[in-house]
Amino acid sequence: MEEFKKWIKCAGVRAIKTMAQTAGGSITVGALMSDINWIAVVSTSLVAGIYSLITSVAGLPEVEE
């Protein structure tokens, strides 16, 4: 159970970082706040976070240490 808790924490942190990076990449540099399609940014970031969790099932180096 302790390993599972560690995996959840590490996978969650990795997913949040992935979502933040995706959001940053989705926001066009120099765009006005009103010009940004926020629905697309949030949607793309959520999909990236889910994909990150799915790929974490294959293994996380942070947990194997």
Phi and psi restraints in degrees (range 20) as a CNS / XPLOR table:
assign (resid 1 and name C) (resid 2 and name N)
       (resid 2 and name CA) (resid 2 and name C) 1.0 -65.1 20.0 2
assign (resid 2 and name N) (resid 2 and name CA)
       (resid 2 and name C) (resid 3 and name N) 1.0 -39.3 20.0 2
assign (resid 2 and name C) (resid 3 and name N)
       (resid 3 and name CA) (resid 3 and name C) 1.0 -65.7 20.0 2
assign (resid 3 and name N) (resid 3 and name CA)
       (resid 3 and name C) (resid 4 and name N) 1.0 -37.8 20.0 2
assign (resid 3 and name C) (resid 4 and name N)
       (resid 4 and name CA) (resid 4 and name C) 1.0 -65.1 20.0 2
assign (resid 4 and name N) (resid 4 and name CA)
       (resid 4 and name C) (resid 5 and name N) 1.0 -41.2 20.0 2
assign (resid 4 and name C) (resid 5 and name N)
       (resid 5 and name CA) (resid 5 and name C) 1.0 -62.2 20.0 2
assign (resid 5 and name N) (resid 5 and name CA)
       (resid 5 and name C) (resid 6 and name N) 1.0 -40.8 20.0 2
assign (resid 5 and name C) (resid 6 and name N)
       (resid 6 and name CA) (resid 6 and name C) 1.0 -65.8 20.0 2
assign (resid 6 and name N) (resid 6 and name CA)
       (resid 6 and name C) (resid 7 and name N) 1.0 -41.1 20.0 2
assign (resid 6 and name C) (resid 7 and name N)
       (resid 7 and name CA) (resid 7 and name C) 1.0 -62.5 20.0 2
assign (resid 7 and name N) (resid 7 and name CA)
       (resid 7 and name C) (resid 8 and name N) 1.0 -45.7 20.0 2
assign (resid 7 and name C) (resid 8 and name N)
       (resid 8 and name CA) (resid 8 and name C) 1.0 -59.0 20.0 2
assign (resid 8 and name N) (resid 8 and name CA)
       (resid 8 and name C) (resid 9 and name N) 1.0 -44.5 20.0 2
assign (resid 8 and name C) (resid 9 and name N)
       (resid 9 and name CA) (resid 9 and name C) 1.0 -63.6 20.0 2
assign (resid 9 and name N) (resid 9 and name CA)
       (resid 9 and name C) (resid 10 and name N) 1.0 -48.3 20.0 2
assign (resid 9 and name C) (resid 10 and name N)
       (resid 10 and name CA) (resid 10 and name C) 1.0 -65.4 20.0 2
assign (resid 10 and name N) (resid 10 and name CA)
       (resid 10 and name C) (resid 11 and name N) 1.0 -43.4 20.0 2
assign (resid 10 and name C) (resid 11 and name N)
       (resid 11 and name CA) (resid 11 and name C) 1.0 -65.8 20.0 2
assign (resid 11 and name N) (resid 11 and name CA)
       (resid 11 and name C) (resid 12 and name N) 1.0 -37.9 20.0 2
assign (resid 11 and name C) (resid 12 and name N)
       (resid 12 and name CA) (resid 12 and name C) 1.0 -65.2 20.0 2
assign (resid 12 and name N) (resid 12 and name CA)
       (resid 12 and name C) (resid 13 and name N) 1.0 -43.9 20.0 2
assign (resid 12 and name C) (resid 13 and name N)
       (resid 13 and name CA) (resid 13 and name C) 1.0 -62.4 20.0 2
assign (resid 13 and name N) (resid 13 and name CA)
       (resid 13 and name C) (resid 14 and name N) 1.0 -44.1 20.0 2
assign (resid 13 and name C) (resid 14 and name N)
       (resid 14 and name CA) (resid 14 and name C) 1.0 -63.0 20.0 2
assign (resid 14 and name N) (resid 14 and name CA)
       (resid 14 and name C) (resid 15 and name N) 1.0 -41.0 20.0 2
assign (resid 14 and name C) (resid 15 and name N)
       (resid 15 and name CA) (resid 15 and name C) 1.0 -65.4 20.0 2
assign (resid 15 and name N) (resid 15 and name CA)
       (resid 15 and name C) (resid 16 and name N) 1.0 -41.4 20.0 2
assign (resid 15 and name C) (resid 16 and name N)
       (resid 16 and name CA) (resid 16 and name C) 1.0 -64.4 20.0 2
assign (resid 16 and name N) (resid 16 and name CA)
       (resid 16 and name C) (resid 17 and name N) 1.0 -41.7 20.0 2
assign (resid 16 and name C) (resid 17 and name N)
       (resid 17 and name CA) (resid 17 and name C) 1.0 -63.2 20.0 2
assign (resid 17 and name N) (resid 17 and name CA)
       (resid 17 and name C) (resid 18 and name N) 1.0 -41.8 20.0 2
assign (resid 17 and name C) (resid 18 and name N)
       (resid 18 and name CA) (resid 18 and name C) 1.0 -62.3 20.0 2
assign (resid 18 and name N) (resid 18 and name CA)
       (resid 18 and name C) (resid 19 and name N) 1.0 -42.8 20.0 2
assign (resid 18 and name C) (resid 19 and name N)
       (resid 19 and name CA) (resid 19 and name C) 1.0 -62.9 20.0 2
assign (resid 19 and name N) (resid 19 and name CA)
       (resid 19 and name C) (resid 20 and name N) 1.0 -41.2 20.0 2
assign (resid 19 and name C) (resid 20 and name N)
       (resid 20 and name CA) (resid 20 and name C) 1.0 -65.5 20.0 2
assign (resid 20 and name N) (resid 20 and name CA)
       (resid 20 and name C) (resid 21 and name N) 1.0 -41.9 20.0 2
assign (resid 20 and name C) (resid 21 and name N)
       (resid 21 and name CA) (resid 21 and name C) 1.0 -65.0 20.0 2
assign (resid 21 and name N) (resid 21 and name CA)
       (resid 21 and name C) (resid 22 and name N) 1.0 -39.7 20.0 2
assign (resid 21 and name C) (resid 22 and name N)
       (resid 22 and name CA) (resid 22 and name C) 1.0 -66.4 20.0 2
assign (resid 22 and name N) (resid 22 and name CA)
       (resid 22 and name C) (resid 23 and name N) 1.0 -42.4 20.0 2
assign (resid 22 and name C) (resid 23 and name N)
       (resid 23 and name CA) (resid 23 and name C) 1.0 -61.9 20.0 2
assign (resid 23 and name N) (resid 23 and name CA)
       (resid 23 and name C) (resid 24 and name N) 1.0 -43.0 20.0 2
assign (resid 23 and name C) (resid 24 and name N)
       (resid 24 and name CA) (resid 24 and name C) 1.0 -61.8 20.0 2
assign (resid 24 and name N) (resid 24 and name CA)
       (resid 24 and name C) (resid 25 and name N) 1.0 -38.6 20.0 2
assign (resid 24 and name C) (resid 25 and name N)
       (resid 25 and name CA) (resid 25 and name C) 1.0 -74.3 20.0 2
assign (resid 25 and name N) (resid 25 and name CA)
       (resid 25 and name C) (resid 26 and name N) 1.0 -25.1 20.0 2
assign (resid 25 and name C) (resid 26 and name N)
       (resid 26 and name CA) (resid 26 and name C) 1.0 -80.6 20.0 2
assign (resid 26 and name N) (resid 26 and name CA)
       (resid 26 and name C) (resid 27 and name N) 1.0 -23.8 20.0 2
assign (resid 26 and name C) (resid 27 and name N)
       (resid 27 and name CA) (resid 27 and name C) 1.0 -84.5 20.0 2
assign (resid 27 and name N) (resid 27 and name CA)
       (resid 27 and name C) (resid 28 and name N) 1.0 120.7 20.0 2
assign (resid 27 and name C) (resid 28 and name N)
       (resid 28 and name CA) (resid 28 and name C) 1.0 -69.3 20.0 2
assign (resid 28 and name N) (resid 28 and name CA)
       (resid 28 and name C) (resid 29 and name N) 1.0 131.9 20.0 2
assign (resid 28 and name C) (resid 29 and name N)
       (resid 29 and name CA) (resid 29 and name C) 1.0 -66.2 20.0 2
assign (resid 29 and name N) (resid 29 and name CA)
       (resid 29 and name C) (resid 30 and name N) 1.0 130.4 20.0 2
assign (resid 29 and name C) (resid 30 and name N)
       (resid 30 and name CA) (resid 30 and name C) 1.0 85.9 20.0 2
assign (resid 30 and name N) (resid 30 and name CA)
       (resid 30 and name C) (resid 31 and name N) 1.0 0.7 20.0 2
assign (resid 30 and name C) (resid 31 and name N)
       (resid 31 and name CA) (resid 31 and name C) 1.0 -78.7 20.0 2
assign (resid 31 and name N) (resid 31 and name CA)
       (resid 31 and name C) (resid 32 and name N) 1.0 147.6 20.0 2
assign (resid 31 and name C) (resid 32 and name N)
       (resid 32 and name CA) (resid 32 and name C) 1.0 -73.4 20.0 2
assign (resid 32 and name N) (resid 32 and name CA)
       (resid 32 and name C) (resid 33 and name N) 1.0 150.9 20.0 2
assign (resid 32 and name C) (resid 33 and name N)
       (resid 33 and name CA) (resid 33 and name C) 1.0 -57.5 20.0 2
assign (resid 33 and name N) (resid 33 and name CA)
       (resid 33 and name C) (resid 34 and name N) 1.0 -34.6 20.0 2
assign (resid 33 and name C) (resid 34 and name N)
       (resid 34 and name CA) (resid 34 and name C) 1.0 -75.1 20.0 2
assign (resid 34 and name N) (resid 34 and name CA)
       (resid 34 and name C) (resid 35 and name N) 1.0 -16.8 20.0 2
assign (resid 34 and name C) (resid 35 and name N)
       (resid 35 and name CA) (resid 35 and name C) 1.0 -89.3 20.0 2
assign (resid 35 and name N) (resid 35 and name CA)
       (resid 35 and name C) (resid 36 and name N) 1.0 -11.1 20.0 2
assign (resid 35 and name C) (resid 36 and name N)
       (resid 36 and name CA) (resid 36 and name C) 1.0 -81.0 20.0 2
assign (resid 36 and name N) (resid 36 and name CA)
       (resid 36 and name C) (resid 37 and name N) 1.0 132.8 20.0 2
assign (resid 36 and name C) (resid 37 and name N)
       (resid 37 and name CA) (resid 37 and name C) 1.0 -83.5 20.0 2
assign (resid 37 and name N) (resid 37 and name CA)
       (resid 37 and name C) (resid 38 and name N) 1.0 90.2 20.0 2
assign (resid 37 and name C) (resid 38 and name N)
       (resid 38 and name CA) (resid 38 and name C) 1.0 -65.9 20.0 2
assign (resid 38 and name N) (resid 38 and name CA)
       (resid 38 and name C) (resid 39 and name N) 1.0 -31.3 20.0 2
assign (resid 38 and name C) (resid 39 and name N)
       (resid 39 and name CA) (resid 39 and name C) 1.0 -63.7 20.0 2
assign (resid 39 and name N) (resid 39 and name CA)
       (resid 39 and name C) (resid 40 and name N) 1.0 -43.0 20.0 2
assign (resid 39 and name C) (resid 40 and name N)
       (resid 40 and name CA) (resid 40 and name C) 1.0 -66.2 20.0 2
assign (resid 40 and name N) (resid 40 and name CA)
       (resid 40 and name C) (resid 41 and name N) 1.0 -39.1 20.0 2
assign (resid 40 and name C) (resid 41 and name N)
       (resid 41 and name CA) (resid 41 and name C) 1.0 -63.1 20.0 2
assign (resid 41 and name N) (resid 41 and name CA)
       (resid 41 and name C) (resid 42 and name N) 1.0 -48.4 20.0 2
assign (resid 41 and name C) (resid 42 and name N)
       (resid 42 and name CA) (resid 42 and name C) 1.0 -65.7 20.0 2
assign (resid 42 and name N) (resid 42 and name CA)
       (resid 42 and name C) (resid 43 and name N) 1.0 -44.4 20.0 2
assign (resid 42 and name C) (resid 43 and name N)
       (resid 43 and name CA) (resid 43 and name C) 1.0 -61.6 20.0 2
assign (resid 43 and name N) (resid 43 and name CA)
       (resid 43 and name C) (resid 44 and name N) 1.0 -46.8 20.0 2
assign (resid 43 and name C) (resid 44 and name N)
       (resid 44 and name CA) (resid 44 and name C) 1.0 -63.5 20.0 2
assign (resid 44 and name N) (resid 44 and name CA)
       (resid 44 and name C) (resid 45 and name N) 1.0 -40.6 20.0 2
assign (resid 44 and name C) (resid 45 and name N)
       (resid 45 and name CA) (resid 45 and name C) 1.0 -66.0 20.0 2
assign (resid 45 and name N) (resid 45 and name CA)
       (resid 45 and name C) (resid 46 and name N) 1.0 -40.4 20.0 2
assign (resid 45 and name C) (resid 46 and name N)
       (resid 46 and name CA) (resid 46 and name C) 1.0 -64.4 20.0 2
assign (resid 46 and name N) (resid 46 and name CA)
       (resid 46 and name C) (resid 47 and name N) 1.0 -42.4 20.0 2
assign (resid 46 and name C) (resid 47 and name N)
       (resid 47 and name CA) (resid 47 and name C) 1.0 -62.5 20.0 2
assign (resid 47 and name N) (resid 47 and name CA)
       (resid 47 and name C) (resid 48 and name N) 1.0 -41.1 20.0 2
assign (resid 47 and name C) (resid 48 and name N)
       (resid 48 and name CA) (resid 48 and name C) 1.0 -63.4 20.0 2
assign (resid 48 and name N) (resid 48 and name CA)
       (resid 48 and name C) (resid 49 and name N) 1.0 -39.1 20.0 2
assign (resid 48 and name C) (resid 49 and name N)
       (resid 49 and name CA) (resid 49 and name C) 1.0 -65.4 20.0 2
assign (resid 49 and name N) (resid 49 and name CA)
       (resid 49 and name C) (resid 50 and name N) 1.0 -41.6 20.0 2
assign (resid 49 and name C) (resid 50 and name N)
       (resid 50 and name CA) (resid 50 and name C) 1.0 -64.7 20.0 2
assign (resid 50 and name N) (resid 50 and name CA)
       (resid 50 and name C) (resid 51 and name N) 1.0 -44.1 20.0 2
assign (resid 50 and name C) (resid 51 and name N)
       (resid 51 and name CA) (resid 51 and name C) 1.0 -61.3 20.0 2
assign (resid 51 and name N) (resid 51 and name CA)
       (resid 51 and name C) (resid 52 and name N) 1.0 -38.0 20.0 2
assign (resid 51 and name C) (resid 52 and name N)
       (resid 52 and name CA) (resid 52 and name C) 1.0 -61.8 20.0 2
assign (resid 52 and name N) (resid 52 and name CA)
       (resid 52 and name C) (resid 53 and name N) 1.0 -43.3 20.0 2
assign (resid 52 and name C) (resid 53 and name N)
       (resid 53 and name CA) (resid 53 and name C) 1.0 -63.3 20.0 2
assign (resid 53 and name N) (resid 53 and name CA)
       (resid 53 and name C) (resid 54 and name N) 1.0 -40.7 20.0 2
assign (resid 53 and name C) (resid 54 and name N)
       (resid 54 and name CA) (resid 54 and name C) 1.0 -64.3 20.0 2
assign (resid 54 and name N) (resid 54 and name CA)
       (resid 54 and name C) (resid 55 and name N) 1.0 -44.1 20.0 2
assign (resid 54 and name C) (resid 55 and name N)
       (resid 55 and name CA) (resid 55 and name C) 1.0 -70.7 20.0 2
assign (resid 55 and name N) (resid 55 and name CA)
       (resid 55 and name C) (resid 56 and name N) 1.0 -22.0 20.0 2
assign (resid 55 and name C) (resid 56 and name N)
       (resid 56 and name CA) (resid 56 and name C) 1.0 -69.7 20.0 2
assign (resid 56 and name N) (resid 56 and name CA)
       (resid 56 and name C) (resid 57 and name N) 1.0 -19.2 20.0 2
assign (resid 56 and name C) (resid 57 and name N)
       (resid 57 and name CA) (resid 57 and name C) 1.0 -61.9 20.0 2
assign (resid 57 and name N) (resid 57 and name CA)
       (resid 57 and name C) (resid 58 and name N) 1.0 -30.7 20.0 2
assign (resid 57 and name C) (resid 58 and name N)
       (resid 58 and name CA) (resid 58 and name C) 1.0 -67.2 20.0 2
assign (resid 58 and name N) (resid 58 and name CA)
       (resid 58 and name C) (resid 59 and name N) 1.0 -19.0 20.0 2
assign (resid 58 and name C) (resid 59 and name N)
       (resid 59 and name CA) (resid 59 and name C) 1.0 136.3 20.0 2
assign (resid 59 and name N) (resid 59 and name CA)
       (resid 59 and name C) (resid 60 and name N) 1.0 147.6 20.0 2
assign (resid 59 and name C) (resid 60 and name N)
       (resid 60 and name CA) (resid 60 and name C) 1.0 -125.8 20.0 2
assign (resid 60 and name N) (resid 60 and name CA)
       (resid 60 and name C) (resid 61 and name N) 1.0 126.9 20.0 2
assign (resid 60 and name C) (resid 61 and name N)
       (resid 61 and name CA) (resid 61 and name C) 1.0 -60.8 20.0 2
assign (resid 61 and name N) (resid 61 and name CA)
       (resid 61 and name C) (resid 62 and name N) 1.0 -30.2 20.0 2
assign (resid 61 and name C) (resid 62 and name N)
       (resid 62 and name CA) (resid 62 and name C) 1.0 -63.9 20.0 2
assign (resid 62 and name N) (resid 62 and name CA)
       (resid 62 and name C) (resid 63 and name N) 1.0 -33.4 20.0 2
assign (resid 62 and name C) (resid 63 and name N)
       (resid 63 and name CA) (resid 63 and name C) 1.0 -81.7 20.0 2
assign (resid 63 and name N) (resid 63 and name CA)
       (resid 63 and name C) (resid 64 and name N) 1.0 -30.0 20.0 2
assign (resid 63 and name C) (resid 64 and name N)
       (resid 64 and name CA) (resid 64 and name C) 1.0 -78.4 20.0 2
assign (resid 64 and name N) (resid 64 and name CA)
       (resid 64 and name C) (resid 65 and name N) 1.0 -10.2 20.0 2
